[in-house]
Amino acid sequence: MPGTDAHAGRSTFHRLGLNLRNPFALGYLGICLAIVVWTVVVTVMDDSGESMAGVVPVLATAPASFVLLVLPDGKAMFVVAVVLGALVNASVIGWCARALTRGGRPDPTR
């Protein structure tokens, strides 16, 4: 019924979980994971120390990763920026996919 609060108890984290469990969001997260693994392998194999492979995961998780890269420099902050950027983008992808596949029906999580 549209006027009831049957789903009022659903939290933001529940909706976020629904977005992240979407197949398109999971596919994006898998691609991001593969890019990070590739970056680590290329960087470890590079003896010169001039590898620019770290740019690829940052660009794959932009724009959220750009916001976090202005924080203090270091490998840990790079990882945090890429992980949070990937999660934000995957959530947006999952939300868009749910909205597009829902059609004209109301959102059951509201």
Secondary structure as the mmCIF struct_conf table of DSSP 4:
data_model
#
loop_
_struct_conf.conf_type_id
_struct_conf.id
_struct_conf.beg_label_comp_id
_struct_conf.beg_label_asym_id
_struct_conf.beg_label_seq_id
_struct_conf.end_label_comp_id
_struct_conf.end_label_asym_id
_struct_conf.end_label_seq_id
TURN_TY1_P TURN_TY1_P1 PRO A 2 GLY A 3
BEND BEND1 THR A 4 THR A 4
TURN_TY1_P TURN_TY1_P2 ALA A 6 GLY A 9
HELX_RH_AL_P HELX_RH_AL_P1 THR A 12 LEU A 20
TURN_TY1_P TURN_TY1_P3 ARG A 21 ARG A 21
BEND BEND2 ASN A 22 ASN A 22
HELX_RH_AL_P HELX_RH_AL_P2 PRO A 23 MET A 45
BEND BEND3 ASP A 47 GLY A 49
TURN_TY1_P TURN_TY1_P4 ALA A 53 GLY A 54
HELX_RH_AL_P HELX_RH_AL_P3 VAL A 55 ALA A 60
TURN_TY1_P TURN_TY1_P5 THR A 61 PRO A 63
HELX_RH_AL_P HELX_RH_AL_P4 ALA A 64 LEU A 68
TURN_TY1_P TURN_TY1_P6 LEU A 69 VAL A 70
BEND BEND4 LEU A 71 PRO A 72
HELX_LH_PP_P HELX_LH_PP_P1 ASP A 73 ASP A 73
BEND BEND5 GLY A 74 GLY A 74
HELX_RH_AL_P HELX_RH_AL_P5 LYS A 75 ARG A 102
TURN_TY1_P TURN_TY1_P7 GLY A 103 GLY A 104
BEND BEND6 ARG A 105 ARG A 105
HELX_LH_PP_P HELX_LH_PP_P2 PRO A 106 ASP A 107
TURN_TY1_P TURN_TY1_P8 PRO A 108 THR A 109
#
